[in-house]
Amino acid sequence: MPIATVRARELSTAGAAPRRSRSTSASAASANSAKPSANTAAAASEANQTSQPTANAAWTEKTRWAKAYGPPERGKRVASSLRLKAARIASTALSTSATSVAGPATSNAGPAKTMMPPPMIAPTPNTVVARASMPRLVEAASSVVMRSSLSPHAVAPVEVVCRFGAPRRGQHGRRGRTCPMRIAVLADIHGNLPAFEAVLAAARREAPDLLVIAGDMVNGAPDSRACWDLARGEADVLLRGNHERYVLDRGTPAGEDAWSGPRFRPLEWASEELAGQFDDIRALPIATAIGDDVRVMHAAPTDDRVNLFPWSDDGAVERVLDPASEDLLVRGHNHLPFHRHLADGRLLVSVGAVGIPLIGRPEAQFGLLTRHARRGWGVSHVNVPYDVDAALARFEDSGYLRAVGPMAQVFRREIATGSHQLVPFVRFEQRWREATGATGDDDATLERALRAFLALS
């Protein structure tokens, strides 16, 4: 089974003995020249050793290594501390791509790798790699966005790493080595149980200190109740999204007109599945602070529905995020993984979606936050291939497709293609009704509008 490498991280070199430089070796040689008797004895000893190359080859190599680098054990530690290690997840035979924004050039050091001088941006058809020497603002990569040809609104990084900020107190471990904290952030599950289970397994393999689910666990795919129950059992921190609010507000004066009637019968299905859970859902916040430098939210600090994109106006973005003072702001809601730096130096990260990703291909996503000593926070976007056929089969096996009607087909198509279908269809339907004079608010009229929409897409 192919292995998709989804994340690479740097191990700290703090505490390791540096390799001796040429000048240091020359100075040592000059100092030793003042001890002729000792040098003569050493030369005789080396001559005796070279006369028996087979028997003493190992001893000679060990002596040479010790003179240049110290004991062999220390050299091994140095090599180990410099080597990049990759965390791998089992996957199906789906193609993967990566976008990385790495830190200083030393983060790419290792016996089998060539160090690249920062800054550098090297795009390829499926990969964008950027390195920058500024630890706080990675200017060269702040606007790196990959758009899929399958969707005009899709961005498709498998991995984005942005390091910024100084470490907070207590981040340095013994002997100055890295003592990272990891936070896995999942969002927008939307009742897609196969995707949720695959992402949970991938996230748990990363051994996070905290697992955060940032809302929209329900509504869309058939398994809202199963996803809600699994989220409550697995998450260390659980947030509420706008789709949980739609469930709570259904049938009340607070309910939105757009989420009523046959057009959004999926909400009725989700509400019936979640009966008896409303009090627990209502008690959830839409945002929470983690420590003093991270805030996780569904959409914004005080709004569960506001849209923020890579191309959104800087001023508008900062006004929406102004209530939050943390350095790292992490969100879901828009189903697009991206990152952008704000004018005040904060970093906004959108972690993508678990259940209905909109990146142009059906791969579930989550975000991984890692705090390192000296380098601050690293943020990785991880794509997880999962059994999409099983997710699509649930629409029929559960009776969802038959009970919900045309809108179930729209959600199913989003999951199958990994591209926008719901919002474009809703907007198309309004124009279609104006153009055709259709007035019926029933499944038959909605089905006609859907056929017209699919004929254009």
Order of alpha helices (4+ residues) and beta strands (2+ residues): beta-alpha-alpha-alpha-alpha-beta-beta-beta-beta-beta-alpha-beta-alpha-beta-alpha-alpha-alpha-beta-beta-alpha-beta-beta-beta-beta-beta-alpha-alpha-alpha-alpha-alpha
